[in-house]
């Protein structure tokens, strides 16, 4: 095996069944088989008929559960669905082992094409923000509005606090980190992640912390956990090096959908200075900056993000009706 290869992962048909994924009150889970991937989709039954559809895409190491709080607040506004990207949440790995941003975007597009739900109000956080940007650029017919929470778009000067996350994508580092942290408890790992992702980790409720620990314990049972994380990190870093029409900033400039950008001033993974660059890149953008938020504003301040989206929706409906 070469130095850049990762250990092979067993076929999904022989993977052990982990404990059940948590489903919050009012939510449903279903599995959707598509060419090359199987996606788990979390949804909330629409409050009434005729609501516009929305789709939510999580970040690196996350899952559809990251959107539960925001989805609940948007009941009666949109018909919400959040998917687990291949290899994350309750979705098995992709058949071809491709975790690139393009592959993740292809999975989102295949899902929307197969269900006929588009155009949707598309939400993305971190890696999901990069994926959603690519979807909106290459398939504008599928996206009504775009809401990006700390999107992982290329930075020339990466924050020092984000470097360890990027290193996970280097050959051998994930295996080394896995061995080094073998004795860490799930509680210790979750505290570390929350310290990195939240502007104020102290605001996480004991119940939310317990749920996060349970989910990580479940994920750590999966033999492809580190593989999915490593390859997705590597895929994101590779996307940062693409130039021309495939570059993420160039694709951001091509997005036609009205865009809401949400940035936290305490974000340790995506530089807050990127907020203004993003506002310039997306041609029809609105910028929401939250001084106390970190990397996951939709989990930290879901009410504020929901209000901003409602305002975006109101503006776009007015424009559409010619008011």
C-alpha positions as CSV (number, residue, x, y, z in Angstrom):
1,X,0.0,0.0,0.0
2,X,1.5,3.4,-1.0
3,X,1.9,6.2,1.6
4,X,-1.1,8.1,0.2
5,X,-3.5,5.2,0.3
6,X,-5.9,4.5,3.2
7,X,-6.8,1.1,4.5
8,X,-9.7,-0.5,2.6
9,X,-13.1,-0.2,4.1
10,X,-15.5,-3.3,4.2
11,X,-18.5,-3.2,1.8
12,X,-21.5,-1.5,3.5
13,X,-23.4,-4.8,3.3
14,X,-21.1,-6.4,5.9
15,X,-20.6,-3.4,8.2
16,X,-21.8,-3.9,11.8
17,X,-25.0,-2.2,12.7
18,X,-24.3,0.6,15.1
19,X,-26.8,1.9,17.7
20,X,-29.8,3.8,16.4
21,X,-29.5,7.4,15.4
22,X,-31.4,9.9,17.5
23,X,-34.5,11.4,16.0
24,X,-35.9,14.5,17.7
25,X,-39.6,15.0,18.3
26,X,-41.4,15.9,15.1
27,X,-38.6,14.4,12.9
28,X,-38.5,11.4,10.6
29,X,-35.6,9.5,9.1
30,X,-35.6,7.7,5.8
31,X,-33.0,6.1,3.5
32,X,-32.8,7.0,-0.1
33,X,-30.9,4.8,-2.6
34,X,-29.3,6.7,-5.5
35,X,-26.7,5.7,-8.1
36,X,-23.5,5.2,-6.2
37,X,-24.7,6.5,-2.8
38,X,-27.4,5.9,-0.2
39,X,-28.4,8.9,1.8
40,X,-30.2,9.2,5.1
41,X,-32.6,12.1,5.0
42,X,-34.0,13.8,8.2
43,X,-37.3,15.6,7.7
44,X,-40.1,17.4,9.4
45,X,-43.6,16.9,8.1
46,X,-44.8,20.2,6.6
47,X,-47.1,22.2,8.8
48,X,-49.4,22.7,5.8
49,X,-49.6,21.9,2.2
50,X,-47.8,24.0,-0.4
51,X,-44.8,25.2,1.7
52,X,-41.6,25.7,-0.3
53,X,-39.0,23.0,0.1
54,X,-35.7,23.5,2.0
55,X,-32.6,21.3,2.1
56,X,-29.8,21.5,4.7
57,X,-26.2,20.3,4.2
58,X,-24.0,19.8,7.3
59,X,-20.3,20.4,7.8
60,X,-17.2,18.2,8.2
61,X,-17.7,15.6,10.9
62,X,-21.3,16.7,11.4
63,X,-24.7,15.3,10.4
64,X,-28.2,16.2,9.7
65,X,-28.8,16.6,13.4
66,X,-26.8,19.9,13.3
67,X,-29.9,21.4,11.7
68,X,-32.6,20.1,14.0
69,X,-33.0,23.4,16.0
70,X,-33.2,25.6,13.0
71,X,-35.6,23.2,11.2
72,X,-38.0,23.3,14.1
73,X,-38.0,27.1,14.1
74,X,-38.9,27.1,10.4
75,X,-41.9,24.9,10.7
76,X,-44.7,26.7,8.9
77,X,-42.2,28.6,6.7
78,X,-40.6,25.8,4.6
79,X,-40.8,22.0,4.3
80,X,-37.5,21.0,5.8
81,X,-35.2,18.1,4.9
82,X,-31.6,17.7,6.0
83,X,-29.4,15.0,4.5
84,X,-26.4,13.1,5.9
85,X,-23.6,13.3,3.4
86,X,-22.1,10.0,2.3
87,X,-20.1,8.5,5.2
88,X,-21.5,10.8,7.8
89,X,-24.5,10.6,10.1
90,X,-26.4,7.5,9.2
91,X,-25.4,7.5,5.5
92,X,-23.0,4.7,4.5
93,X,-19.8,5.5,2.5
94,X,-20.1,6.1,-1.2
95,X,-19.5,3.1,-3.4
96,X,-16.5,4.7,-5.1
97,X,-14.9,6.1,-1.9
98,X,-14.9,9.6,-3.4
99,X,-15.4,12.3,-0.7
100,X,-14.4,15.3,-2.8
101,X,-16.5,18.5,-2.7
102,X,-17.6,17.7,-6.2
103,X,-18.7,14.2,-5.2
104,X,-20.7,15.5,-2.2
105,X,-22.3,18.1,-4.5
106,X,-23.1,15.4,-7.0
107,X,-24.9,13.5,-4.2
108,X,-27.0,16.5,-3.3
109,X,-27.8,17.1,-7.0
110,X,-28.8,13.5,-7.5
111,X,-31.0,13.6,-4.5
112,X,-32.8,16.7,-5.7
113,X,-33.1,15.4,-9.3
114,X,-34.5,12.1,-8.1
115,X,-37.1,13.6,-5.8
116,X,-38.1,16.5,-8.0
117,X,-38.1,18.8,-5.0
118,X,-36.1,21.6,-6.6
119,X,-35.8,24.4,-6.7
120,X,-35.1,24.4,-2.9
121,X,-34.0,26.9,-0.3
122,X,-30.5,25.4,0.2
123,X,-28.6,25.8,3.5
124,X,-25.0,24.8,4.1
125,X,-22.6,25.0,7.0
126,X,-18.7,24.8,6.7
127,X,-18.0,21.9,4.2
128,X,-21.7,21.9,3.5
129,X,-21.4,25.6,2.6
130,X,-18.7,24.8,0.0
131,X,-20.8,21.9,-1.4
132,X,-23.9,24.1,-1.5
133,X,-22.0,26.9,-3.3
134,X,-21.0,24.4,-6.0
135,X,-24.5,23.1,-6.3
136,X,-25.9,26.6,-6.7
137,X,-23.3,27.5,-9.3
138,X,-23.6,24.4,-11.5
139,X,-27.3,23.8,-11.1
140,X,-29.0,27.2,-10.6
141,X,-32.4,25.6,-11.5
142,X,-32.3,23.6,-8.2
143,X,-31.7,26.6,-5.8
144,X,-34.3,29.3,-4.9
145,X,-32.1,30.9,-2.2
146,X,-28.8,30.0,-0.6
147,X,-28.0,30.3,3.1
148,X,-24.4,29.7,4.1
149,X,-23.3,29.5,7.7
150,X,-19.5,29.9,7.9
151,X,-18.9,28.4,4.5
152,X,-15.6,26.7,4.0
153,X,-14.3,28.8,1.1
154,X,-10.5,29.0,0.4
155,X,-8.5,31.3,2.6
156,X,-5.0,32.5,1.7
157,X,-4.1,33.0,5.4
158,X,-5.7,30.2,7.4
159,X,-6.3,30.7,11.1
160,X,-3.8,28.9,13.4
161,X,-6.7,27.3,15.2
162,X,-7.9,25.7,12.0
163,X,-4.5,24.1,11.1
164,X,-5.0,20.8,13.2
165,X,-8.3,20.1,11.4
166,X,-6.6,20.5,8.0
167,X,-3.7,18.3,9.0
168,X,-6.2,15.4,9.4
169,X,-6.3,15.3,5.6
170,X,-2.6,14.5,5.3
171,X,-1.6,10.9,4.6
172,X,-1.1,8.9,7.8
173,X,-2.0,11.7,10.1
174,X,-5.6,10.4,10.8
175,X,-4.3,7.0,11.7
176,X,-1.6,8.5,13.9
177,X,-4.2,10.8,15.6
178,X,-6.5,7.8,16.1
179,X,-3.8,5.9,17.9
180,X,-2.7,8.9,19.9
181,X,-6.2,9.6,21.1
182,X,-7.3,6.0,21.7
183,X,-7.7,6.5,25.4
184,X,-9.8,9.6,25.1
185,X,-13.3,9.2,26.2
186,X,-16.2,10.4,24.0
187,X,-16.9,13.1,26.5
188,X,-13.3,14.4,26.1
189,X,-13.6,14.4,22.3
190,X,-17.0,16.2,22.3
191,X,-15.6,18.9,24.7
192,X,-12.7,19.4,22.3
193,X,-15.0,19.7,19.3
194,X,-17.4,22.1,21.1
195,X,-14.5,24.3,22.3
196,X,-13.4,24.6,18.6
197,X,-16.8,25.1,17.1
198,X,-18.8,27.2,19.6
199,X,-18.1,30.8,20.4
200,X,-19.1,30.0,24.0
201,X,-19.1,26.2,24.7
202,X,-20.7,27.0,28.1
203,X,-24.0,27.7,26.4
204,X,-24.4,24.1,25.4
205,X,-27.1,22.5,27.6
206,X,-26.4,19.3,29.5
207,X,-29.0,17.5,27.3
208,X,-27.4,18.7,24.1
209,X,-24.0,17.6,25.3
210,X,-25.3,14.2,26.3
211,X,-26.8,13.7,22.8
212,X,-23.6,14.7,21.2
213,X,-21.6,12.2,23.2
214,X,-24.1,9.4,22.4
215,X,-23.8,10.3,18.7
216,X,-20.0,10.3,18.8
217,X,-20.0,6.9,20.6
218,X,-22.2,5.6,17.8
219,X,-20.0,7.0,15.1
220,X,-16.8,5.6,16.6
221,X,-18.2,2.1,16.3
222,X,-18.3,2.5,12.5
223,X,-15.2,1.1,10.8
224,X,-15.2,3.9,8.2
225,X,-15.4,6.8,10.7
226,X,-11.8,8.0,10.3
227,X,-11.7,7.2,6.6
228,X,-14.8,9.4,5.8
229,X,-13.4,12.2,8.0
230,X,-9.9,12.0,6.4
231,X,-11.0,11.8,2.8
232,X,-13.6,14.6,3.2
233,X,-10.9,16.8,4.8
234,X,-8.5,16.0,1.9
235,X,-11.3,16.6,-0.6
236,X,-12.0,20.1,0.9
237,X,-8.3,20.9,0.8
238,X,-8.0,19.8,-2.8
239,X,-11.0,22.0,-3.7
240,X,-9.1,25.0,-2.3
241,X,-6.3,24.4,-4.9
242,X,-8.6,24.3,-7.9
243,X,-8.4,27.3,-10.2
244,X,-10.4,28.5,-13.2
245,X,-14.1,27.8,-13.5
246,X,-13.9,25.0,-10.9
247,X,-12.5,27.3,-8.2
248,X,-14.9,27.8,-5.3
249,X,-14.6,31.7,-5.4
250,X,-15.2,31.7,-9.1
251,X,-18.3,29.5,-8.6
252,X,-19.5,31.8,-5.8
253,X,-19.4,34.6,-8.3
254,X,-21.6,32.5,-10.6
255,X,-24.4,31.9,-8.0
256,X,-27.6,33.6,-9.1
257,X,-29.7,32.8,-6.1
258,X,-30.3,35.4,-3.4
259,X,-27.8,34.5,-0.7
260,X,-27.7,34.9,3.1
261,X,-24.2,34.8,4.6
262,X,-23.8,34.1,8.3
263,X,-20.5,34.6,10.0
264,X,-19.5,34.3,13.7
265,X,-16.8,36.7,15.0
266,X,-15.5,33.9,17.3
267,X,-15.2,31.3,14.6
268,X,-11.9,29.4,15.0
269,X,-12.2,27.5,11.7
270,X,-13.4,30.0,9.1
271,X,-11.8,33.5,9.4
272,X,-14.3,36.2,10.3
273,X,-12.4,38.5,7.8
274,X,-13.8,36.3,5.0
275,X,-17.3,37.7,5.6
276,X,-16.7,40.8,3.6
277,X,-15.0,38.9,0.8
278,X,-17.9,36.6,0.6
279,X,-20.4,39.5,0.6
280,X,-18.5,40.9,-2.5
281,X,-18.3,37.5,-4.3
282,X,-21.9,36.5,-4.1
283,X,-23.7,38.9,-6.4
284,X,-27.0,39.0,-4.5
285,X,-25.9,38.7,-0.9
286,X,-27.0,39.8,2.6
287,X,-24.5,39.5,5.4
288,X,-25.4,38.6,9.0
289,X,-22.5,38.8,11.5
290,X,-22.8,37.5,15.0
291,X,-20.3,38.8,17.5
292,X,-20.6,36.0,20.0
293,X,-21.0,33.1,17.6
294,X,-18.5,30.5,16.5
295,X,-18.5,28.1,13.6
296,X,-22.1,26.7,14.0
297,X,-24.3,29.7,14.3
298,X,-27.4,27.7,13.3
299,X,-26.9,25.7,16.5
300,X,-25.7,28.5,18.7
301,X,-28.2,31.2,17.7
302,X,-30.9,29.3,15.7
303,X,-33.6,32.0,16.5
304,X,-31.4,34.8,15.0
305,X,-30.5,32.7,11.9
306,X,-34.2,31.7,11.4
307,X,-35.3,35.4,11.6
308,X,-32.6,36.4,9.0
309,X,-33.8,33.6,6.7
310,X,-37.5,34.7,7.1
311,X,-36.4,38.2,6.1
312,X,-34.6,36.8,3.0
313,X,-37.6,34.8,2.1
314,X,-39.9,37.9,2.5
315,X,-37.6,39.9,0.3
316,X,-37.4,37.3,-2.5
317,X,-41.1,36.7,-2.4
318,X,-41.7,40.5,-2.8
319,X,-39.2,40.6,-5.7
320,X,-40.8,37.6,-7.4
321,X,-44.3,39.2,-7.1
322,X,-43.0,42.5,-8.5
323,X,-43.8,44.4,-5.3
